[in-house]
Amino acid sequence: MTEREILEKRLEELRYKLETVKGEKCEIWTRVMGYHRPVSEFNKGKKSEFKERVYFEESVALKRL
């Protein structure tokens, strides 16, 4: 078996592993009105507001100085 064939076989094995990965649901919490709560419990309006949030990025802020 050539080195290329070995690498192709290993790549095929890794692709299979990647396709069969099963994750778990991740609960996202955020601070709202002074306390923390899970985003999954937000009402429709608050979920929409959460999706529109713009997060602070120091590198972007420094470019504006």
C-alpha positions in Angstrom: 0.0 0.0 0.0 1.4 3.4 -1.0 1.6 6.4 1.3 -1.1 8.1 -0.8 -3.4 5.1 -0.4 -2.8 5.1 3.4 -3.6 8.8 3.6 -6.7 8.4 1.5 -8.0 5.5 3.7 -7.3 7.6 6.8 -9.1 10.6 5.3 -12.1 8.3 4.5 -12.2 7.1 8.1 -12.1 10.6 9.4 -14.8 11.8 7.1 -17.0 8.9 8.3 -16.4 9.9 11.9 -17.2 13.5 11.1 -20.5 12.6 9.5 -21.6 10.4 12.4 -20.9 12.9 15.2 -23.9 13.6 17.3 -23.9 16.7 19.5 -26.0 17.7 22.4 -28.3 20.7 22.6 -26.5 23.7 24.1 -28.4 26.0 26.4 -27.5 29.7 25.8 -27.9 32.1 28.7 -27.8 35.9 28.5 -28.2 38.8 30.9 -31.5 40.6 30.6 -32.8 43.4 32.8 -30.2 42.7 35.4 -30.5 38.9 35.7 -29.5 35.8 33.7 -32.0 33.6 31.9 -31.9 31.0 29.1 -32.6 32.3 25.6 -34.9 29.3 25.0 -37.4 30.8 27.6 -37.6 34.2 25.8 -40.9 35.3 24.2 -41.0 35.9 20.5 -40.2 39.6 20.7 -37.2 39.1 23.1 -35.8 36.3 20.8 -36.0 38.7 17.9 -34.3 41.4 19.9 -31.6 38.9 21.0 -30.8 37.9 17.3 -30.4 41.6 16.4 -27.8 42.4 19.1 -24.5 43.8 18.1 -21.6 42.6 20.2 -18.7 44.9 21.2 -15.4 44.1 19.5 -12.4 46.0 20.8 -10.5 45.7 17.5 -13.4 47.4 15.6 -13.7 50.1 18.2 -9.9 50.9 18.1 -10.1 51.3 14.3 -12.6 54.1 14.8 -10.3 56.2 17.0 
